[in-house]
């Protein structure tokens, strides 16, 4: 019995398909099938029912599955323990970032980590902050850069990178352009251009509206700050962005302080508590890139 046979068996069981299992473990379908059949011969029992389109577990397969998972987890723990002693880092890391991210220190951290640990395969994915946080909680994502309204999302470790207030932006010809500040009640009388639900800025804005029992009209929404600013500049609504984002558009938009929205929008790195040395090292590289410490 080999670990790879157990790995392929678990993949087939979880994917309910030899084809999807083969894609997951990155070998041919025939290779997965041959290794699972070899495992079945060694155990003297059929583990996978192949009589239907879906690959389902037999009674013997169900009995074997948790033990197979535990064996694979133990093997990984042994490898990690040895790696920690020898200083060797290997494996795979999945890093998440908010859509349209242009935060250079994250890329600098990935570059430094890859240069030092080229044997670690890095996967980078974009999504909205809510889904990234869920991915970190589930273990599908190892580390993510997210926008959030909470300093430390429940169940996660977090490093706050940016904490700043929301501002409203309007073009020079807008009726509000000569104002310095505006209250939320008056602001929501205008159509709003904002980021979609699931992003940190939108969460802060929605919470503020709910707390003051005012209804806002989100006329348009976009994931990229450049798009939101462009829509506002064309007179399609009042843009809602963070202070640092707003500073990029001072040549064509006027920023107004929202006087009664005190809760900041946060940009943070989040990860779970883990003994994976690769994750621990990437966290340290990220902390140095963002904070210099």
LUMVEX-581154 format. One record per residue (C-alpha): residue in one letter; x, y, z. Coordinates in steps of 0.001 Angstrom, whole numbers, padded with zeros to 6 digits. Layout:
N
+--------+---------+---------+---------+
: residu :       x :       y :       z :
+--------+---------+---------+---------+
:      a :       X :       Y :       Z :
...
+--------+---------+---------+---------+
***
This chain:
293
+--------+---------+---------+---------+
: residu :       x :       y :       z :
+--------+---------+---------+---------+
:      x :  000000 :  000000 :  000000 :
:      x :  001412 :  003359 : -001038 :
:      x :  000553 :  006889 : -000001 :
:      x : -000194 :  007873 : -003589 :
:      x : -002787 :  005090 : -003789 :
:      x : -004500 :  006507 : -000714 :
:      x : -004269 :  010026 : -002160 :
:      x : -005938 :  008947 : -005401 :
:      x : -008610 :  006971 : -003545 :
:      x : -009459 :  010001 : -001373 :
:      x : -009571 :  012239 : -004466 :
:      x : -012012 :  009897 : -006235 :
:      x : -014158 :  009649 : -003105 :
:      x : -014316 :  013424 : -002631 :
:      x : -014809 :  014287 : -006291 :
:      x : -017199 :  011357 : -007012 :
:      x : -015470 :  011106 : -010372 :
:      x : -012305 :  009505 : -011731 :
:      x : -012036 :  012312 : -014288 :
:      x : -012183 :  015137 : -011742 :
:      x : -009897 :  013210 : -009390 :
:      x : -007325 :  012891 : -012181 :
:      x : -007484 :  016650 : -012801 :
:      x : -007033 :  017283 : -009092 :
:      x : -003960 :  015070 : -008652 :
:      x : -002632 :  015990 : -012103 :
:      x : -002172 :  012564 : -013633 :
:      x : -004157 :  010660 : -016269 :
:      x : -007534 :  009126 : -015477 :
:      x : -006191 :  005689 : -016367 :
:      x : -003355 :  006213 : -013879 :
:      x : -005779 :  007051 : -011076 :
:      x : -007984 :  004078 : -011961 :
:      x : -005023 :  001672 : -012047 :
:      x : -003712 :  002811 : -008660 :
:      x : -007133 :  002570 : -007006 :
:      x : -007616 : -000937 : -008421 :
:      x : -004186 : -001916 : -007071 :
:      x : -005224 : -000613 : -003645 :
:      x : -008450 : -002606 : -003845 :
:      x : -006509 : -005773 : -004698 :
:      x : -004184 : -005260 : -001753 :
:      x : -007113 : -004700 :  000622 :
:      x : -009178 : -007507 : -000884 :
:      x : -012303 : -005363 : -001281 :
:      x : -013936 : -003034 : -003796 :
:      x : -013789 :  000541 : -002527 :
:      x : -015413 :  002397 : -005437 :
:      x : -018723 :  001462 : -007061 :
:      x : -018235 :  002000 : -010783 :
:      x : -021662 :  000793 : -011908 :
:      x : -023121 :  004310 : -012269 :
:      x : -021881 :  007528 : -013850 :
:      x : -020865 :  008864 : -010452 :
:      x : -018053 :  007092 : -008618 :
:      x : -019562 :  006254 : -005242 :
:      x : -018116 :  004546 : -002194 :
:      x : -018978 :  000989 : -001281 :
:      x : -019420 :  000036 :  002364 :
:      x : -015742 : -000949 :  002424 :
:      x : -014829 :  002372 :  000819 :
:      x : -016736 :  004323 :  003443 :
:      x : -014975 :  002376 :  006180 :
:      x : -011578 :  003062 :  004609 :
:      x : -012027 :  006752 :  003758 :
:      x : -011435 :  008386 :  007151 :
:      x : -008460 :  006125 :  007846 :
:      x : -006992 :  007030 :  004459 :
:      x : -007427 :  010741 :  005212 :
:      x : -005834 :  010306 :  008640 :
:      x : -002880 :  008440 :  007147 :
:      x : -002278 :  011176 :  004577 :
:      x : -002547 :  013862 :  007269 :
:      x : -000040 :  012006 :  009435 :
:      x :  002383 :  011683 :  006535 :
:      x :  002104 :  015412 :  005856 :
:      x :  002680 :  016185 :  009538 :
:      x :  005828 :  014057 :  009527 :
:      x :  007122 :  015913 :  006480 :
:      x :  006363 :  019299 :  008010 :
:      x :  008075 :  018356 :  011276 :
:      x :  011222 :  017322 :  009434 :
:      x :  011074 :  020409 :  007215 :
:      x :  010916 :  022660 :  010272 :
:      x :  014039 :  021040 :  011697 :
:      x :  015972 :  021151 :  008423 :
:      x :  014699 :  024592 :  007388 :
:      x :  013305 :  023181 :  004154 :
:      x :  009982 :  024581 :  002935 :
:      x :  008059 :  022851 :  000178 :
:      x :  004530 :  022161 : -001026 :
:      x :  001803 :  024468 : -002303 :
:      x :  000402 :  027777 : -001090 :
:      x : -002746 :  029478 : -002282 :
:      x : -002768 :  033248 : -001823 :
:      x : -005913 :  035317 : -002254 :
:      x : -006269 :  039008 : -003004 :
:      x : -009132 :  041383 : -003585 :
:      x : -010153 :  041935 : -007191 :
:      x : -008170 :  044673 : -008903 :
:      x : -005457 :  044613 : -006246 :
:      x : -002503 :  046886 : -006995 :
:      x : -000926 :  046742 : -003544 :
:      x :  002740 :  046378 : -004478 :
:      x :  004035 :  045096 : -001097 :
:      x :  002029 :  041884 : -001514 :
:      x :  003763 :  041214 : -004809 :
:      x :  007112 :  042077 : -003227 :
:      x :  006443 :  039546 : -000471 :
:      x :  005575 :  036855 : -003005 :
:      x :  008717 :  037650 : -004999 :
:      x :  010957 :  037425 : -001939 :
:      x :  009311 :  034214 : -000766 :
:      x :  009602 :  032584 : -004208 :
:      x :  013240 :  033603 : -004534 :
:      x :  014082 :  031959 : -001201 :
:      x :  011747 :  028956 : -001500 :
:      x :  011389 :  028135 : -005206 :
:      x :  010249 :  024589 : -004390 :
:      x :  006928 :  025941 : -003075 :
:      x :  004274 :  026213 : -005774 :
:      x :  002334 :  029477 : -005454 :
:      x : -001231 :  029929 : -006675 :
:      x : -002741 :  033426 : -006765 :
:      x : -006471 :  034069 : -007038 :
:      x : -008727 :  037117 : -007002 :
:      x : -012169 :  037329 : -005423 :
:      x : -014252 :  039604 : -003247 :
:      x : -013290 :  039856 :  000398 :
:      x : -016150 :  037817 :  001859 :
:      x : -015348 :  034805 : -000308 :
:      x : -011622 :  035148 :  000367 :
:      x : -012240 :  035174 :  004125 :
:      x : -014462 :  032095 :  003805 :
:      x : -011716 :  030422 :  001777 :
:      x : -009133 :  031110 :  004476 :
:      x : -011472 :  029781 :  007159 :
:      x : -012101 :  026578 :  005199 :
:      x : -008410 :  026041 :  004469 :
:      x : -008811 :  026416 :  000690 :
:      x : -006722 :  029624 :  000855 :
:      x : -003608 :  029918 :  003024 :
:      x : -003225 :  033705 :  003186 :
:      x : -005333 :  036529 :  001754 :
:      x : -005261 :  040297 :  001407 :
:      x : -008814 :  041487 :  002040 :
:      x : -010900 :  044551 :  002668 :
:      x : -012859 :  044247 :  005888 :
:      x : -014844 :  046167 :  008457 :
:      x : -013410 :  044055 :  011314 :
:      x : -009875 :  044384 :  012636 :
:      x : -009714 :  040621 :  013101 :
:      x : -012369 :  038553 :  011301 :
:      x : -013702 :  035797 :  013529 :
:      x : -011510 :  032710 :  013709 :
:      x : -008564 :  034229 :  011851 :
:      x : -005257 :  035908 :  012506 :
:      x : -004987 :  039333 :  010913 :
:      x : -002482 :  042086 :  010230 :
:      x : -004075 :  045464 :  009490 :
:      x : -002308 :  047166 :  006602 :
:      x : -004497 :  050241 :  006094 :
:      x : -007203 :  051769 :  008315 :
:      x : -008932 :  054858 :  006986 :
:      x : -012253 :  056628 :  006701 :
:      x : -014609 :  056587 :  003765 :
:      x : -015025 :  059694 :  001645 :
:      x : -017489 :  060791 : -001026 :
:      x : -016193 :  062002 : -004395 :
:      x : -017935 :  064224 : -006922 :
:      x : -016870 :  066023 : -010116 :
:      x : -016242 :  069828 : -009985 :
:      x : -019632 :  070682 : -011517 :
:      x : -021596 :  068628 : -008975 :
:      x : -023841 :  070552 : -006524 :
:      x : -021836 :  069120 : -003606 :
:      x : -018434 :  070054 : -005020 :
:      x : -018055 :  073219 : -002935 :
:      x : -018712 :  071332 :  000301 :
:      x : -015998 :  070037 :  002634 :
:      x : -018170 :  067606 :  004574 :
:      x : -021546 :  065920 :  004205 :
:      x : -023764 :  063891 :  006501 :
:      x : -024928 :  060434 :  005538 :
:      x : -028615 :  061398 :  005519 :
:      x : -028000 :  064100 :  002912 :
:      x : -025503 :  061966 :  000997 :
:      x : -027987 :  059173 :  000315 :
:      x : -030306 :  061641 : -001419 :
:      x : -027881 :  061205 : -004349 :
:      x : -027267 :  058068 : -006400 :
:      x : -024232 :  056203 : -005123 :
:      x : -021418 :  054511 : -007024 :
:      x : -019737 :  051954 : -004786 :
:      x : -018010 :  048611 : -004608 :
:      x : -020155 :  045447 : -004544 :
:      x : -021374 :  043640 : -001448 :
:      x : -018709 :  041442 :  000081 :
:      x : -016042 :  044169 : -000065 :
:      x : -014735 :  046025 :  002975 :
:      x : -015694 :  049518 :  001775 :
:      x : -019244 :  048448 :  000912 :
:      x : -019636 :  046653 :  004249 :
:      x : -018621 :  049769 :  006183 :
:      x : -020974 :  051930 :  004100 :
:      x : -023926 :  049526 :  004417 :
:      x : -023412 :  049172 :  008176 :
:      x : -023343 :  052946 :  008578 :
:      x : -026591 :  053307 :  006615 :
:      x : -028268 :  050576 :  008651 :
:      x : -027116 :  052116 :  011946 :
:      x : -028667 :  055455 :  010973 :
:      x : -031699 :  053837 :  009365 :
:      x : -031225 :  055486 :  006028 :
:      x : -031666 :  053861 :  002639 :
:      x : -029093 :  054450 : -000072 :
:      x : -029566 :  053966 : -003796 :
:      x : -026585 :  052116 : -005228 :
:      x : -026906 :  053274 : -008802 :
:      x : -023779 :  051523 : -010078 :
:      x : -021191 :  049242 : -008571 :
:      x : -017754 :  048078 : -009656 :
:      x : -014851 :  046192 : -008094 :
:      x : -012083 :  048534 : -009285 :
:      x : -011521 :  051967 : -007754 :
:      x : -010565 :  053384 : -011160 :
:      x : -013940 :  052358 : -012568 :
:      x : -015841 :  053858 : -009654 :
:      x : -013944 :  057142 : -010001 :
:      x : -014529 :  057231 : -013756 :
:      x : -018271 :  056683 : -013342 :
:      x : -018469 :  059463 : -010757 :
:      x : -016433 :  061802 : -012969 :
:      x : -019035 :  061266 : -015687 :
:      x : -021796 :  062428 : -013334 :
:      x : -023400 :  059003 : -012838 :
:      x : -023324 :  059142 : -009047 :
:      x : -021369 :  060020 : -005928 :
:      x : -018389 :  057693 : -005509 :
:      x : -017642 :  056079 : -002140 :
:      x : -013984 :  055167 : -001648 :
:      x : -011344 :  055234 :  001078 :
:      x : -009167 :  058294 :  001700 :
:      x : -006035 :  056878 :  000068 :
:      x : -007972 :  055738 : -002978 :
:      x : -009580 :  059169 : -003290 :
:      x : -006172 :  060832 : -003319 :
:      x : -005440 :  059317 : -006724 :
:      x : -008305 :  061222 : -008374 :
:      x : -007809 :  064758 : -007038 :
:      x : -007296 :  066095 : -010549 :
:      x : -010897 :  065371 : -011540 :
:      x : -012889 :  064657 : -008382 :
:      x : -013497 :  066565 : -005153 :
:      x : -013443 :  064548 : -001922 :
:      x : -015918 :  065256 :  000889 :
:      x : -015568 :  063928 :  004423 :
:      x : -018606 :  061889 :  005481 :
:      x : -019020 :  063415 :  008916 :
:      x : -021026 :  060670 :  010599 :
:      x : -019314 :  057532 :  009265 :
:      x : -016551 :  056978 :  011786 :
:      x : -015873 :  053259 :  011333 :
:      x : -012798 :  052797 :  009142 :
:      x : -012421 :  050565 :  006122 :
:      x : -009555 :  048164 :  006688 :
:      x : -007126 :  046433 :  004384 :
:      x : -005718 :  043380 :  006133 :
:      x : -003769 :  040179 :  005679 :
:      x : -005650 :  037209 :  007129 :
:      x : -004602 :  033630 :  007774 :
:      x : -005497 :  030783 :  010102 :
:      x : -003391 :  029491 :  012942 :
:      x : -001190 :  026877 :  011299 :
:      x :  001941 :  024867 :  011823 :
:      x :  002692 :  024850 :  008102 :
:      x :  006213 :  026345 :  007881 :
:      x :  005573 :  027676 :  004360 :
:      x :  002591 :  029721 :  005559 :
:      x :  004526 :  030972 :  008577 :
:      x :  007386 :  032146 :  006365 :
:      x :  005074 :  033842 :  003848 :
:      x :  003360 :  035679 :  006713 :
:      x :  006747 :  036942 :  007890 :
:      x :  007719 :  038072 :  004385 :
:      x :  004366 :  039847 :  004062 :
:      x :  004694 :  041567 :  007425 :
:      x :  008145 :  042837 :  006441 :
:      x :  006951 :  044024 :  003013 :
:      x :  004023 :  045964 :  004478 :
:      x :  005506 :  047233 :  007746 :
:      x :  009273 :  047046 :  007309 :
:      x :  009537 :  044995 :  010530 :
+--------+---------+---------+---------+
***
